[in-house]
Amino acid sequence: MTLSLNTIKPAPGSRPKKFRVGRGEGSGRGKTAGKGTKGQRARSGGRNKLKTLGIRALMLSMPKLRGFKSRYLKPATVKLESVAKVFGADTKIDIKALKNKGLVPKITTRVKLVGTATLDKPLNFVNVMATATAKAAVEKAGGSFSLPPRKKIKAKK
């Protein structure tokens, strides 16, 4: 006999025959299908609650994790007063410059300027977001903001 896909089968005795429970007297499992008599465990879907009995107390004592955590990092906030103290007039201020001066953490990818201080020198911010009051204070002192153009997201058809 040649070896082909339709002749391959497991070795005799390596795969035990599966009992079909709940199929009557002639099935080899009798009238109660090996489940004893009556009760919750004899029914279909019975005893389905918490099977991990050993760690049940631990699971119940753990706090429930609610809500969600955004996958986008929040921008690091920088006060306008601290930026005004560190940088001189007409300086180009971007995220790299703020990292070098130690005003934001090294892992920061986005920065937001906050505060209501009055400035006496113009500051030029590049790629830095700002609150409305901070933006008004910078522009009043003669400074400017320049953000890169936003990418347009194509709608799926």
Rosetta constraint file for C-alpha pairs under 8 A:
AtomPair CA 3 CA 7 HARMONIC 6.31 0.50
AtomPair CA 3 CA 8 HARMONIC 7.09 0.50
AtomPair CA 4 CA 8 HARMONIC 6.61 0.50
AtomPair CA 10 CA 14 HARMONIC 6.72 0.50
AtomPair CA 10 CA 15 HARMONIC 7.23 0.50
AtomPair CA 11 CA 15 HARMONIC 7.81 0.50
AtomPair CA 19 CA 27 HARMONIC 8.00 0.50
AtomPair CA 19 CA 28 HARMONIC 7.90 0.50
AtomPair CA 19 CA 29 HARMONIC 7.71 0.50
AtomPair CA 20 CA 27 HARMONIC 7.01 0.50
AtomPair CA 20 CA 29 HARMONIC 7.99 0.50
AtomPair CA 21 CA 27 HARMONIC 7.67 0.50
AtomPair CA 21 CA 29 HARMONIC 6.62 0.50
AtomPair CA 21 CA 33 HARMONIC 5.00 0.50
AtomPair CA 21 CA 34 HARMONIC 7.38 0.50
AtomPair CA 22 CA 29 HARMONIC 7.78 0.50
AtomPair CA 22 CA 31 HARMONIC 7.51 0.50
AtomPair CA 22 CA 32 HARMONIC 6.96 0.50
AtomPair CA 22 CA 33 HARMONIC 4.93 0.50
AtomPair CA 23 CA 27 HARMONIC 5.83 0.50
AtomPair CA 23 CA 33 HARMONIC 7.31 0.50
AtomPair CA 24 CA 29 HARMONIC 7.60 0.50
AtomPair CA 24 CA 30 HARMONIC 6.28 0.50
AtomPair CA 24 CA 31 HARMONIC 5.44 0.50
AtomPair CA 24 CA 32 HARMONIC 7.97 0.50
AtomPair CA 24 CA 33 HARMONIC 7.41 0.50
AtomPair CA 25 CA 29 HARMONIC 6.89 0.50
AtomPair CA 25 CA 30 HARMONIC 4.54 0.50
AtomPair CA 25 CA 31 HARMONIC 5.09 0.50
AtomPair CA 26 CA 30 HARMONIC 6.92 0.50
AtomPair CA 29 CA 33 HARMONIC 4.75 0.50
AtomPair CA 29 CA 34 HARMONIC 5.76 0.50
AtomPair CA 30 CA 34 HARMONIC 7.04 0.50
AtomPair CA 32 CA 36 HARMONIC 6.04 0.50
AtomPair CA 32 CA 37 HARMONIC 6.51 0.50
AtomPair CA 35 CA 41 HARMONIC 7.31 0.50
AtomPair CA 35 CA 42 HARMONIC 5.17 0.50
AtomPair CA 36 CA 42 HARMONIC 6.51 0.50
AtomPair CA 37 CA 42 HARMONIC 6.59 0.50
AtomPair CA 38 CA 42 HARMONIC 5.47 0.50
AtomPair CA 38 CA 43 HARMONIC 7.35 0.50
AtomPair CA 39 CA 43 HARMONIC 6.88 0.50
AtomPair CA 40 CA 46 HARMONIC 5.11 0.50
AtomPair CA 40 CA 47 HARMONIC 6.48 0.50
AtomPair CA 41 CA 46 HARMONIC 4.96 0.50
AtomPair CA 41 CA 47 HARMONIC 5.77 0.50
AtomPair CA 42 CA 46 HARMONIC 6.88 0.50
AtomPair CA 50 CA 56 HARMONIC 7.35 0.50
AtomPair CA 52 CA 56 HARMONIC 6.12 0.50
AtomPair CA 55 CA 59 HARMONIC 6.12 0.50
AtomPair CA 56 CA 60 HARMONIC 6.22 0.50
AtomPair CA 57 CA 61 HARMONIC 6.15 0.50
AtomPair CA 58 CA 62 HARMONIC 6.31 0.50
AtomPair CA 73 CA 109 HARMONIC 7.92 0.50
AtomPair CA 73 CA 110 HARMONIC 8.00 0.50
AtomPair CA 74 CA 110 HARMONIC 7.41 0.50
AtomPair CA 75 CA 108 HARMONIC 7.32 0.50
AtomPair CA 75 CA 109 HARMONIC 7.17 0.50
AtomPair CA 75 CA 110 HARMONIC 4.59 0.50
AtomPair CA 75 CA 111 HARMONIC 4.81 0.50
AtomPair CA 75 CA 112 HARMONIC 5.89 0.50
AtomPair CA 76 CA 104 HARMONIC 6.55 0.50
AtomPair CA 76 CA 105 HARMONIC 7.90 0.50
AtomPair CA 76 CA 108 HARMONIC 6.56 0.50
AtomPair CA 76 CA 110 HARMONIC 6.31 0.50
AtomPair CA 76 CA 111 HARMONIC 4.79 0.50
AtomPair CA 76 CA 112 HARMONIC 6.04 0.50
AtomPair CA 77 CA 104 HARMONIC 7.72 0.50
AtomPair CA 77 CA 111 HARMONIC 5.91 0.50
AtomPair CA 77 CA 112 HARMONIC 4.86 0.50
AtomPair CA 77 CA 113 HARMONIC 5.87 0.50
AtomPair CA 77 CA 114 HARMONIC 6.57 0.50
AtomPair CA 78 CA 82 HARMONIC 7.39 0.50
AtomPair CA 78 CA 83 HARMONIC 7.39 0.50
AtomPair CA 78 CA 103 HARMONIC 6.87 0.50
AtomPair CA 78 CA 104 HARMONIC 7.17 0.50
AtomPair CA 78 CA 111 HARMONIC 7.19 0.50
AtomPair CA 78 CA 112 HARMONIC 6.24 0.50
AtomPair CA 78 CA 113 HARMONIC 5.05 0.50
AtomPair CA 78 CA 114 HARMONIC 6.02 0.50
AtomPair CA 79 CA 83 HARMONIC 6.57 0.50
AtomPair CA 79 CA 113 HARMONIC 5.99 0.50
AtomPair CA 79 CA 114 HARMONIC 5.04 0.50
AtomPair CA 79 CA 115 HARMONIC 5.43 0.50
AtomPair CA 80 CA 84 HARMONIC 6.16 0.50
AtomPair CA 80 CA 113 HARMONIC 6.27 0.50
AtomPair CA 80 CA 114 HARMONIC 5.90 0.50
AtomPair CA 80 CA 115 HARMONIC 5.26 0.50
AtomPair CA 80 CA 116 HARMONIC 7.17 0.50
AtomPair CA 80 CA 117 HARMONIC 6.38 0.50
AtomPair CA 80 CA 134 HARMONIC 6.90 0.50
AtomPair CA 81 CA 85 HARMONIC 6.36 0.50
AtomPair CA 81 CA 115 HARMONIC 7.20 0.50
AtomPair CA 81 CA 117 HARMONIC 5.97 0.50
AtomPair CA 82 CA 86 HARMONIC 6.41 0.50
AtomPair CA 82 CA 103 HARMONIC 7.95 0.50
AtomPair CA 83 CA 87 HARMONIC 6.05 0.50
AtomPair CA 83 CA 103 HARMONIC 7.92 0.50
AtomPair CA 84 CA 88 HARMONIC 7.31 0.50
AtomPair CA 84 CA 119 HARMONIC 7.17 0.50
AtomPair CA 86 CA 101 HARMONIC 7.67 0.50
AtomPair CA 87 CA 91 HARMONIC 6.70 0.50
AtomPair CA 88 CA 121 HARMONIC 7.64 0.50
AtomPair CA 88 CA 123 HARMONIC 7.75 0.50
AtomPair CA 89 CA 121 HARMONIC 5.15 0.50
AtomPair CA 89 CA 122 HARMONIC 5.42 0.50
AtomPair CA 89 CA 123 HARMONIC 5.91 0.50
AtomPair CA 90 CA 121 HARMONIC 7.43 0.50
AtomPair CA 90 CA 122 HARMONIC 5.45 0.50
AtomPair CA 90 CA 123 HARMONIC 5.13 0.50
AtomPair CA 90 CA 124 HARMONIC 6.25 0.50
AtomPair CA 90 CA 143 HARMONIC 7.54 0.50
AtomPair CA 91 CA 122 HARMONIC 7.97 0.50
AtomPair CA 91 CA 123 HARMONIC 5.71 0.50
AtomPair CA 91 CA 124 HARMONIC 5.96 0.50
AtomPair CA 92 CA 123 HARMONIC 6.97 0.50
AtomPair CA 92 CA 124 HARMONIC 5.00 0.50
AtomPair CA 92 CA 125 HARMONIC 5.97 0.50
AtomPair CA 92 CA 126 HARMONIC 6.92 0.50
AtomPair CA 93 CA 97 HARMONIC 5.89 0.50
AtomPair CA 93 CA 98 HARMONIC 7.03 0.50
AtomPair CA 93 CA 123 HARMONIC 7.39 0.50
AtomPair CA 93 CA 124 HARMONIC 5.98 0.50
AtomPair CA 93 CA 125 HARMONIC 4.78 0.50
AtomPair CA 93 CA 126 HARMONIC 6.00 0.50
AtomPair CA 94 CA 98 HARMONIC 6.39 0.50
AtomPair CA 94 CA 125 HARMONIC 6.00 0.50
AtomPair CA 94 CA 126 HARMONIC 4.95 0.50
AtomPair CA 94 CA 127 HARMONIC 6.04 0.50
AtomPair CA 94 CA 128 HARMONIC 6.46 0.50
AtomPair CA 95 CA 99 HARMONIC 6.19 0.50
AtomPair CA 95 CA 109 HARMONIC 7.60 0.50
AtomPair CA 95 CA 110 HARMONIC 7.33 0.50
AtomPair CA 95 CA 111 HARMONIC 6.73 0.50
AtomPair CA 95 CA 126 HARMONIC 7.92 0.50
AtomPair CA 95 CA 127 HARMONIC 7.15 0.50
AtomPair CA 95 CA 128 HARMONIC 7.03 0.50
AtomPair CA 96 CA 100 HARMONIC 6.22 0.50
AtomPair CA 97 CA 101 HARMONIC 6.33 0.50
AtomPair CA 98 CA 102 HARMONIC 6.27 0.50
AtomPair CA 98 CA 103 HARMONIC 5.39 0.50
AtomPair CA 98 CA 104 HARMONIC 6.09 0.50
AtomPair CA 99 CA 103 HARMONIC 6.01 0.50
AtomPair CA 99 CA 104 HARMONIC 5.33 0.50
AtomPair CA 99 CA 105 HARMONIC 6.39 0.50
AtomPair CA 99 CA 106 HARMONIC 5.88 0.50
AtomPair CA 104 CA 108 HARMONIC 6.78 0.50
AtomPair CA 104 CA 111 HARMONIC 7.97 0.50
AtomPair CA 110 CA 128 HARMONIC 7.21 0.50
AtomPair CA 110 CA 129 HARMONIC 7.94 0.50
AtomPair CA 111 CA 128 HARMONIC 5.47 0.50
AtomPair CA 111 CA 129 HARMONIC 6.16 0.50
AtomPair CA 112 CA 128 HARMONIC 5.89 0.50
AtomPair CA 112 CA 129 HARMONIC 4.52 0.50
AtomPair CA 112 CA 130 HARMONIC 5.04 0.50
AtomPair CA 112 CA 131 HARMONIC 7.36 0.50
AtomPair CA 113 CA 128 HARMONIC 6.98 0.50
AtomPair CA 113 CA 129 HARMONIC 6.07 0.50
AtomPair CA 113 CA 130 HARMONIC 4.36 0.50
AtomPair CA 113 CA 131 HARMONIC 6.37 0.50
AtomPair CA 113 CA 134 HARMONIC 6.52 0.50
AtomPair CA 114 CA 130 HARMONIC 6.12 0.50
AtomPair CA 114 CA 131 HARMONIC 5.66 0.50
AtomPair CA 114 CA 133 HARMONIC 7.65 0.50
AtomPair CA 114 CA 134 HARMONIC 5.55 0.50
AtomPair CA 115 CA 131 HARMONIC 7.79 0.50
AtomPair CA 115 CA 133 HARMONIC 6.88 0.50
AtomPair CA 115 CA 134 HARMONIC 5.42 0.50
AtomPair CA 116 CA 133 HARMONIC 5.83 0.50
AtomPair CA 116 CA 134 HARMONIC 5.61 0.50
AtomPair CA 116 CA 137 HARMONIC 6.74 0.50
AtomPair CA 117 CA 134 HARMONIC 7.67 0.50
AtomPair CA 117 CA 137 HARMONIC 7.00 0.50
AtomPair CA 118 CA 137 HARMONIC 6.02 0.50
AtomPair CA 118 CA 141 HARMONIC 7.87 0.50
AtomPair CA 119 CA 137 HARMONIC 6.69 0.50
AtomPair CA 119 CA 138 HARMONIC 6.79 0.50
AtomPair CA 119 CA 141 HARMONIC 5.75 0.50
AtomPair CA 120 CA 141 HARMONIC 6.07 0.50
AtomPair CA 121 CA 141 HARMONIC 5.93 0.50
AtomPair CA 121 CA 142 HARMONIC 7.34 0.50
AtomPair CA 121 CA 143 HARMONIC 7.75 0.50
AtomPair CA 122 CA 138 HARMONIC 6.86 0.50
AtomPair CA 122 CA 139 HARMONIC 7.86 0.50
AtomPair CA 122 CA 141 HARMONIC 5.25 0.50
AtomPair CA 122 CA 142 HARMONIC 4.80 0.50
AtomPair CA 122 CA 143 HARMONIC 4.19 0.50
AtomPair CA 122 CA 144 HARMONIC 7.79 0.50
AtomPair CA 123 CA 138 HARMONIC 6.76 0.50
AtomPair CA 123 CA 141 HARMONIC 7.96 0.50
AtomPair CA 123 CA 142 HARMONIC 7.41 0.50
AtomPair CA 123 CA 143 HARMONIC 4.53 0.50
AtomPair CA 123 CA 144 HARMONIC 6.64 0.50
AtomPair CA 124 CA 143 HARMONIC 5.19 0.50
AtomPair CA 124 CA 144 HARMONIC 4.81 0.50
AtomPair CA 124 CA 145 HARMONIC 6.05 0.50
AtomPair CA 125 CA 143 HARMONIC 7.82 0.50
AtomPair CA 125 CA 144 HARMONIC 6.16 0.50
AtomPair CA 125 CA 145 HARMONIC 4.84 0.50
AtomPair CA 125 CA 146 HARMONIC 6.39 0.50
AtomPair CA 126 CA 145 HARMONIC 6.00 0.50
AtomPair CA 126 CA 146 HARMONIC 5.01 0.50
AtomPair CA 126 CA 147 HARMONIC 6.11 0.50
AtomPair CA 127 CA 145 HARMONIC 7.77 0.50
AtomPair CA 127 CA 146 HARMONIC 6.25 0.50
AtomPair CA 127 CA 147 HARMONIC 4.78 0.50
AtomPair CA 127 CA 148 HARMONIC 6.63 0.50
AtomPair CA 128 CA 145 HARMONIC 7.45 0.50
AtomPair CA 128 CA 146 HARMONIC 7.78 0.50
AtomPair CA 128 CA 147 HARMONIC 6.94 0.50
AtomPair CA 129 CA 147 HARMONIC 7.74 0.50
AtomPair CA 130 CA 134 HARMONIC 6.00 0.50
AtomPair CA 130 CA 135 HARMONIC 5.78 0.50
AtomPair CA 131 CA 135 HARMONIC 6.09 0.50
AtomPair CA 132 CA 136 HARMONIC 6.16 0.50
AtomPair CA 133 CA 137 HARMONIC 6.23 0.50
AtomPair CA 134 CA 138 HARMONIC 6.25 0.50
AtomPair CA 135 CA 139 HARMONIC 6.15 0.50
AtomPair CA 135 CA 145 HARMONIC 7.86 0.50
AtomPair CA 136 CA 140 HARMONIC 5.97 0.50
AtomPair CA 137 CA 141 HARMONIC 6.42 0.50
AtomPair CA 138 CA 142 HARMONIC 6.54 0.50
AtomPair CA 138 CA 143 HARMONIC 5.11 0.50
AtomPair CA 138 CA 144 HARMONIC 6.73 0.50
AtomPair CA 139 CA 143 HARMONIC 4.86 0.50
AtomPair CA 139 CA 144 HARMONIC 5.82 0.50
